Amino acid sequence: MTRKFFGTDGVRGVANQHPMTVEVALALGRAVAYLFRQRGARRRIVVGKDTRQSCYMFETALSAGICSMGADCLLCGPLPTPGVAHVTASMRADAGLVISASHNPYMDNGIKVFASDGFKLPDDVEAQIEALIDSPELDQGRADPANVGRLMRIKEVSGRYIEFAKSTFPEELTLEGLRLVIDCANGAAFRVGPTIFEELGAKITALGVSPNGENINDGCGALYPQRLQEAVIKEQAHLGIALDGDADRVIIVDEKGEVVDGDAIMAVIATRMLQQKRLAKNTLVVTVMSNIGLQRCIESAGGTVVRTAVGDRYIVEAMRSGGYNLGGEQSGHLIFLDHVTTGDGIVGALQVLAAMVREGRPLSALAGVMTRFPQVLVNARVKQKIPLEQLPEVTALIAKTEQALGGDGRVLVRYSGTEPKVRVMVEGQKRDQIAAFAEEIVQAMRRSCGEG
């Protein structure tokens, strides 16, 4: 089925332009409420958001749609995406909606949907919602005046998530004596992020905690760790933690000011879980984007790596179906199914800190467990997203490149799920060589699909 609204992570686009309009948000709120009402559910839907200016109008539209179908709408206000997922499950709500475009700039926005168990919806349920949005069935299912839903704010919702996140840190450990710098990207974690680490005993320097509706992810957070790196060195901190706008991903900076991405974080955590026999089926779940160095690290430690399509929802689906408990993305989405149902940057950082405290070693030493292969990623705008199998020039070039790399490299070409872009990733042992390969493939894609 061709998707009209949902991409790889909910509905996303430029705020006030299709599909991210109040009309679509209103219809989406109605469709979600109606669908879960049909399942005999409890008629309560949680709505959270990040700090974008446009979140207010989408919050109002979603709430109106939900209440019009006879469901109650429970507002969280600004709260990390994993916090909304946690509250949805803990309050036994029918569903949870998060208004956020994650790491995108403030003019973008999006809507993610969680089921009552706190997990993102599978493709088939999203397809049902899309069908309902365009269906007259919604008008027929509108609640009568006596059964219109209520709008309520959840009391002390931040405290609920703070206590939950702290509970994932080992009880016998403390962060006393550690100096941490945390960059909350002027996003959803601007209040809860510093509080969690402070209450566990750390001394905190907080960045990106003054949202104004337009500065979310603006030169800060997980995508822009430069300011964090400088602060870690200046403060002589033990660690720097960079979250993105909705705090479902984390990038860490070690005590030397060096960036440690999601792959390196997973290498640190997964190898220790293997040693402790806590890694379910000795398997780590990653996406096709994760560095081949991570795979070799896990295999040398006696584990196995399973790869999925890009997107934390696909990682979670593979984890649930395979019975695995750890997975993540190079970009910093880390999923610890023993604790959470979706990517959680704060919980991920806490697991790294637990390893540091337990072993009494800095992160730079721990991260040495993985040897990274050079990796080049080139993004290019294209006019059309033509299936690769219909592009003979491109497929022939990919095959030629893979042959040249042999067993010491990879080529991955895929389209963005949210933008008119192609992403070309090449790994190998020689950076100059793989950069040339990547550029050659990008030019072939432009010739075949048109420049965007």
Sequence and secondary structure as in RCSB ss.txt:
>XXXX:A:sequence
MTRKFFGTDGVRGVANQHPMTVEVALALGRAVAYLFRQRGARRRIVVGKDTRQSCYMFETALSAGICSMGADCLL
CGPLPTPGVAHVTASMRADAGLVISASHNPYMDNGIKVFASDGFKLPDDVEAQIEALIDSPELDQGRADPANVGR
LMRIKEVSGRYIEFAKSTFPEELTLEGLRLVIDCANGAAFRVGPTIFEELGAKITALGVSPNGENINDGCGALYP
QRLQEAVIKEQAHLGIALDGDADRVIIVDEKGEVVDGDAIMAVIATRMLQQKRLAKNTLVVTVMSNIGLQRCIES
AGGTVVRTAVGDRYIVEAMRSGGYNLGGEQSGHLIFLDHVTTGDGIVGALQVLAAMVREGRPLSALAGVMTRFPQ
VLVNARVKQKIPLEQLPEVTALIAKTEQALGGDGRVLVRYSGTEPKVRVMVEGQKRDQIAAFAEEIVQAMRRSCG
EG
>XXXX:A:secstr
   SSEETTEEEEETTBTTBSHHHHHHHHHHHHHHHHHTT   EEEEEE S TTHHHHHHHHHHHHHHTT EEEE
EEE  HHHHHHHHHHTT SEEEEE  TTS TTEEEEEEEETTS B  HHHHHHHHHHHT THHHHT   GGG   
EEE TTHHHHHHHHHHHTS TT   TT EEEEE TTSTTTTHHHHHHHHTT EEEEES    SS TTSS STT T
HHHHHHHHHHT SEEEEE TTSS EEEE TTS EE HHHHHHHHHHHHHHTT SGGGEEEEETTS HHHHHHHHH
TT EEEEE SSHHHHHHHHHHHT  EEE TTS EEETTT SS  HHHHHHHHHHHHHHHT  HHHHGGG     E
EEEEEEBS    GGG HHHHHHHHHHHHHHTTS EEEEEE SSSSEEEEEEE S HHHHHHHHHHHHHHHHHHH 
B 
